[in-house]
Amino acid sequence: MNPSRRRASAWLSLASLPSLSQAQTAAVSLRVGSLVPKNSLYHQQLLELGESWRAAQGGGAKFTVFTDGSQGGEAELARRMRIGQLQGALLSVVGLREIEPSISALQNLPLLFRNWEEVDFVREKMRPAMEQKFLARGFVVLGWGDAGWVRFFSKAPAFRPDDFKGMKFFAWGSEPEQQAIMKSLGYTPVPLETADILPSIQTGMIEVVPSTPYFALASQVFSTARHMLEINWAPIVGALVVTQKAWDAMSPAGQAALRSAGDKAGVSMRTKARAEVDEAVEAMKKRGLVVNRPSPQQRQEWDELAEKLYPRIRGTMVPADTFDEVFRHLATLRAGKGR
């Protein structure tokens, strides 16, 4: 190569360096999907988390939250993350199990957990291994939250398990195992997405909605389903996750800020959500909600139903090894308290 060509080649090489640098420092965008209502406490926590992350990440980083299921149901949110349309999501176990099935042990065991202390104990025992399972599937868990206890909101009063037979239940469209179990016990599940709950209860397509009080109030489900059975059927447990691809694209400072803000948001969500359960019930009672409290005998019937469900859930809705692990942790906690 003659000297003039070598100089031209060198200049071309140098000219390419800025574009490489720009590619490496391109603005990172996080698009986070959720079913939470706009301006709810969960939405506010996500916005605060986003501000902390953007400040640390810098470089024109963008953070967008999609609320009210505008990006689809929870199974759809998991799918959108896999194909890169979303980089993160705030999901309950319904969506998280689409990524890692063993997570269902924290939510799909009815009447097993007696209080939040038990939920927290089991979650923290299982958390390290669970987060590693998510990482192996390409997702980083940033924080764990919950949304209260599931209770049954129905159009007609109901106190006993048999009272609900013949009524049409909302069921998650992505949980065919649950639907099969319900049908085998004489119940009528109607698979839908969250966005379909309110119009479906209004038109009579469904007559019962398993829901947390906070969601029933925020979505106005209680205005049609005016009867609430006061039993803590199961906790709604969730987590904020981002794809590992999005995580790897962040700066170390951005990662550290997001990790810290995610953990802080999880604690805040748990604390505030639990406090607002009773507040939501009181607010709905003022607007016509009827709270139905089962008698001790009726409660015994619910406990007996749960005992029948556990063998059906083990190995179907919840992997057998994770099912057994939850029961071991609870046995340890209760033994230590003499219960």
C-alpha positions as CSV (number, residue, x, y, z in Angstrom):
1,M,0.0,0.0,0.0
2,N,1.4,3.4,-0.9
3,P,1.8,6.2,1.7
4,S,-1.3,8.1,0.6
5,R,-3.5,5.0,0.8
6,R,-2.1,4.2,4.3
7,R,-3.0,7.7,5.5
8,A,-6.5,7.5,4.0
9,S,-7.0,4.1,5.8
10,A,-5.8,5.5,9.1
11,W,-8.2,8.5,8.8
12,L,-11.1,6.1,8.0
13,S,-10.2,4.0,11.1
14,L,-10.1,7.1,13.3
15,A,-13.3,8.4,11.8
16,S,-15.0,5.2,12.8
17,L,-14.1,5.6,16.5
18,P,-16.8,8.2,17.5
19,S,-19.6,6.0,16.1
20,L,-18.4,3.0,18.1
21,S,-18.2,5.2,21.2
22,Q,-21.7,6.5,20.6
23,A,-23.0,3.0,20.2
24,Q,-21.5,2.0,23.5
25,T,-23.0,4.9,25.3
26,A,-26.4,5.0,23.6
27,A,-29.3,6.0,25.8
28,V,-30.8,3.0,27.6
29,S,-34.6,2.7,27.6
30,L,-36.7,0.8,30.1
31,R,-40.3,0.1,29.2
32,V,-42.1,-1.5,32.2
33,G,-45.5,-3.0,31.9
34,S,-48.0,-3.7,34.7
35,L,-51.7,-4.2,35.4
36,V,-51.7,-1.7,38.3
37,P,-54.0,1.2,38.1
38,K,-52.6,4.6,37.0
39,N,-51.7,6.8,40.0
40,S,-52.0,3.9,42.4
41,L,-49.4,3.4,45.1
42,Y,-47.7,0.8,42.9
43,H,-47.6,3.2,39.9
44,Q,-46.1,5.9,42.1
45,Q,-43.4,3.5,43.4
46,L,-42.5,2.6,39.9
47,L,-42.2,6.2,38.9
48,E,-39.9,7.0,41.9
49,L,-37.8,4.0,41.1
50,G,-37.5,5.2,37.5
51,E,-36.4,8.7,38.5
52,S,-33.6,7.2,40.8
53,W,-32.4,5.0,38.0
54,R,-32.5,7.7,35.3
55,A,-30.4,10.0,37.4
56,A,-27.8,7.4,38.0
57,Q,-27.8,5.9,34.5
58,G,-27.6,9.3,32.8
59,G,-26.9,9.6,29.1
60,G,-30.5,10.4,28.2
61,A,-31.9,7.2,29.9
62,K,-35.6,6.8,29.4
63,F,-38.1,5.1,31.8
64,T,-41.7,4.5,30.8
65,V,-44.4,2.7,32.8
66,F,-47.5,1.2,31.2
67,T,-50.4,0.8,33.6
68,D,-53.9,-0.7,33.6
69,G,-52.9,-3.7,31.5
70,S,-52.5,-1.5,28.4
71,Q,-49.7,-4.0,27.2
72,G,-51.9,-7.0,27.8
73,G,-52.4,-9.5,30.7
74,E,-49.6,-10.9,32.8
75,A,-48.8,-13.8,30.5
76,E,-48.6,-11.3,27.6
77,L,-46.3,-9.0,29.6
78,A,-43.9,-12.0,30.1
79,R,-44.0,-12.7,26.3
80,R,-43.3,-9.1,25.4
81,M,-40.3,-9.0,27.6
82,R,-38.9,-12.1,25.9
83,I,-39.2,-10.6,22.5
84,G,-37.8,-7.2,23.6
85,Q,-41.0,-5.1,23.3
86,L,-40.8,-4.5,27.1
87,Q,-37.6,-4.5,29.3
88,G,-39.4,-5.0,32.6
89,A,-42.7,-5.7,34.4
90,L,-44.3,-5.6,37.8
91,L,-46.0,-9.0,37.9
92,S,-47.9,-11.1,40.4
93,V,-47.2,-14.8,40.6
94,V,-49.7,-15.3,37.6
95,G,-47.1,-13.6,35.3
96,L,-44.0,-14.7,37.2
97,R,-44.8,-18.4,36.8
98,E,-44.7,-17.9,33.0
99,I,-41.0,-17.3,33.6
100,E,-40.3,-19.6,36.5
101,P,-43.0,-22.1,37.6
102,S,-41.8,-22.7,41.1
103,I,-42.7,-19.1,42.1
104,S,-46.4,-20.3,42.2
105,A,-45.7,-21.8,45.6
106,L,-46.0,-18.3,47.2
107,Q,-49.5,-17.6,45.9
108,N,-51.3,-20.8,44.8
109,L,-51.7,-22.5,48.1
110,P,-55.1,-21.4,49.5
111,L,-55.6,-20.8,53.2
112,L,-52.0,-22.1,53.9
113,F,-50.5,-18.8,55.2
114,R,-52.1,-17.5,58.4
115,N,-50.6,-14.1,58.4
116,W,-48.0,-11.8,56.7
117,E,-45.3,-13.0,59.0
118,E,-45.5,-16.5,57.5
119,V,-45.6,-15.1,54.0
120,D,-42.4,-13.0,54.7
121,F,-40.6,-15.9,56.4
122,V,-41.2,-18.3,53.5
123,R,-40.4,-15.8,50.8
124,E,-37.1,-14.7,52.4
125,K,-36.1,-18.4,52.9
126,M,-36.7,-19.1,49.2
127,R,-35.6,-15.8,47.8
128,P,-31.9,-16.4,47.0
129,A,-32.5,-19.7,45.2
130,M,-35.6,-18.2,43.5
131,E,-33.7,-15.2,42.2
132,Q,-31.0,-17.5,40.8
133,K,-33.7,-19.5,38.9
134,F,-35.0,-16.3,37.4
135,L,-31.5,-15.2,36.4
136,A,-30.9,-18.6,34.7
137,R,-34.0,-17.8,32.6
138,G,-32.7,-14.4,31.6
139,F,-34.4,-12.1,34.2
140,V,-33.2,-10.1,37.1
141,V,-35.5,-9.7,40.1
142,L,-35.2,-6.2,41.6
143,G,-37.7,-6.3,44.4
144,W,-40.5,-8.3,46.0
145,G,-43.9,-6.9,46.8
146,D,-47.5,-8.0,47.6
147,A,-51.0,-6.6,47.1
148,G,-53.0,-8.0,50.0
149,W,-55.1,-11.1,50.6
150,V,-57.5,-12.5,48.0
151,R,-61.1,-12.4,49.0
152,F,-64.2,-13.4,47.1
153,F,-66.4,-10.6,45.8
154,S,-69.8,-11.9,44.5
155,K,-73.1,-10.6,43.3
156,A,-75.0,-12.8,45.7
157,P,-74.2,-13.5,49.4
158,A,-72.1,-16.6,50.0
159,F,-70.6,-18.0,53.2
160,R,-69.8,-21.7,52.5
161,P,-67.9,-23.3,49.6
162,D,-71.1,-24.9,48.3
163,D,-72.7,-21.5,48.1
164,F,-70.4,-20.6,45.3
165,K,-71.2,-23.7,43.2
166,G,-73.3,-22.6,40.2
167,M,-71.8,-19.1,40.2
168,K,-69.4,-18.2,37.4
169,F,-65.9,-17.4,38.6
170,F,-63.3,-15.2,37.1
171,A,-60.2,-17.3,36.4
172,W,-56.9,-16.3,34.9
173,G,-56.8,-17.3,31.3
174,S,-53.2,-18.4,31.7
175,E,-53.9,-20.9,34.4
176,P,-55.6,-24.0,32.8
177,E,-54.5,-26.2,35.7
178,Q,-56.5,-24.1,38.2
179,Q,-59.6,-24.2,35.9
180,A,-59.4,-28.0,35.7
181,I,-59.2,-28.3,39.4
182,M,-62.2,-25.9,39.9
183,K,-64.3,-27.8,37.4
184,S,-63.5,-31.1,39.1
185,L,-64.8,-29.7,42.3
186,G,-68.1,-28.5,40.8
187,Y,-67.2,-24.8,40.2
188,T,-67.5,-22.8,37.0
189,P,-64.4,-20.9,36.0
190,V,-64.6,-18.4,33.1
191,P,-61.1,-17.7,31.8
192,L,-60.5,-14.0,31.2
193,E,-57.9,-11.3,31.3
194,T,-57.8,-8.6,34.1
195,A,-59.1,-5.9,31.8
196,D,-62.2,-8.0,31.1
197,I,-63.2,-8.3,34.8
198,L,-65.4,-5.2,35.2
199,P,-67.4,-5.4,32.0
200,S,-67.8,-9.2,32.5
201,I,-69.2,-8.8,36.1
202,Q,-71.5,-6.0,34.9
203,T,-72.9,-8.1,32.0
204,G,-73.3,-11.3,34.1
205,M,-70.6,-13.2,32.2
206,I,-69.0,-13.8,35.7
207,E,-70.6,-13.5,39.1
208,V,-67.6,-14.0,41.4
209,V,-64.2,-12.2,41.4
210,P,-61.3,-13.4,43.6
211,S,-59.6,-10.1,44.3
212,T,-57.7,-8.1,46.8
213,P,-59.8,-5.3,48.4
214,Y,-57.5,-2.7,47.0
215,F,-58.1,-3.9,43.4
216,A,-61.8,-4.3,44.0
217,L,-62.0,-0.7,45.1
218,A,-59.7,0.7,42.4
219,S,-61.4,-1.2,39.6
220,Q,-64.9,-0.6,41.0
221,V,-65.6,-4.3,40.9
222,F,-67.3,-4.0,44.2
223,S,-70.0,-1.7,42.8
224,T,-71.5,-4.7,41.0
225,A,-70.2,-7.5,43.2
226,R,-71.3,-6.1,46.5
227,H,-70.7,-9.1,48.7
228,M,-67.2,-9.9,50.1
229,L,-66.5,-13.1,51.9
230,E,-64.0,-12.3,54.7
231,I,-61.5,-15.0,54.5
232,N,-57.8,-14.6,53.5
233,W,-57.8,-17.1,50.7
234,A,-54.3,-16.5,49.5
235,P,-51.7,-13.6,49.3
236,I,-51.1,-11.9,46.1
237,V,-47.3,-11.9,45.8
238,G,-45.4,-10.1,43.1
239,A,-42.0,-8.9,42.0
240,L,-40.4,-6.3,39.7
241,V,-38.2,-8.0,37.0
242,V,-36.1,-6.7,34.1
243,T,-34.6,-8.7,31.3
244,Q,-30.9,-9.6,31.7
245,K,-30.3,-8.0,28.3
246,A,-31.6,-4.7,29.6
247,W,-29.6,-5.1,32.8
248,D,-26.4,-5.8,30.9
249,A,-26.9,-2.7,28.8
250,M,-26.8,-0.5,32.0
251,S,-23.8,1.2,33.5
252,P,-22.6,-0.1,36.9
253,A,-24.0,3.0,38.5
254,G,-27.4,2.4,36.8
255,Q,-27.4,-1.2,38.0
256,A,-26.6,-0.2,41.5
257,A,-29.3,2.5,41.6
258,L,-31.9,0.2,40.1
259,R,-31.1,-2.6,42.5
260,S,-31.3,-0.3,45.5
261,A,-34.5,1.4,44.3
262,G,-36.1,-1.9,43.5
263,D,-35.5,-3.3,47.0
264,K,-36.8,-0.1,48.5
265,A,-39.9,-0.1,46.3
266,G,-40.6,-3.7,47.3
267,V,-40.6,-2.9,51.0
268,S,-42.7,0.2,50.5
269,M,-45.3,-1.7,48.3
270,R,-45.6,-4.4,50.9
271,T,-46.0,-2.0,53.8
272,K,-48.4,0.3,52.2
273,A,-50.5,-2.4,50.5
274,R,-51.0,-4.3,53.7
275,A,-52.1,-1.1,55.5
276,E,-54.5,-0.2,52.8
277,V,-56.5,-3.5,52.9
278,D,-58.6,-2.5,55.9
279,E,-58.8,1.1,54.5
280,A,-60.1,-0.2,51.2
281,V,-62.7,-2.4,52.9
282,E,-64.0,0.5,55.0
283,A,-64.2,2.7,52.0
284,M,-66.2,0.1,50.1
285,K,-68.5,-0.5,53.1
286,K,-69.4,3.2,53.0
287,R,-70.5,2.7,49.4
288,G,-72.6,-0.3,49.9
289,L,-70.3,-3.3,50.3
290,V,-71.6,-6.1,52.5
291,V,-69.0,-8.0,54.4
292,N,-69.9,-11.7,55.0
293,R,-68.1,-13.3,57.9
294,P,-68.2,-17.1,58.0
295,S,-69.1,-18.8,61.2
296,P,-66.6,-21.2,62.8
297,Q,-68.4,-24.2,61.3
298,Q,-68.4,-22.5,57.8
299,R,-64.7,-21.7,58.2
300,Q,-64.0,-25.3,58.9
301,E,-65.6,-26.2,55.6
302,W,-63.2,-23.8,53.9
303,D,-60.3,-25.4,55.6
304,E,-61.5,-28.9,54.6
305,L,-61.7,-27.7,51.0
306,A,-58.1,-26.4,51.1
307,E,-56.9,-29.7,52.4
308,K,-58.6,-31.4,49.4
309,L,-57.0,-29.0,47.1
310,Y,-53.4,-29.4,48.2
311,P,-52.8,-32.9,46.7
312,R,-54.3,-31.7,43.4
313,I,-52.1,-28.5,43.4
314,R,-48.9,-30.4,44.2
315,G,-47.2,-31.3,41.0
316,T,-49.7,-29.4,38.8
317,M,-50.1,-25.7,39.8
318,V,-47.0,-25.9,42.0
319,P,-43.9,-28.1,41.4
320,A,-43.8,-30.9,43.9
321,D,-40.3,-30.0,45.3
322,T,-41.3,-26.3,45.8
323,F,-44.6,-27.3,47.4
324,D,-42.8,-29.5,49.9
325,E,-40.2,-26.8,50.6
326,V,-43.0,-24.3,51.6
327,F,-44.5,-26.7,54.0
328,R,-41.1,-27.5,55.6
329,H,-40.4,-23.8,56.1
330,L,-43.8,-23.2,57.6
331,A,-43.4,-26.2,59.9
332,T,-40.1,-24.8,61.1
333,L,-41.6,-21.4,61.8
334,R,-44.7,-22.8,63.6
335,A,-42.7,-25.2,65.7
336,G,-40.5,-22.4,66.9
337,K,-43.6,-20.5,68.1
338,G,-45.2,-23.6,69.6
339,R,-48.1,-23.7,67.2
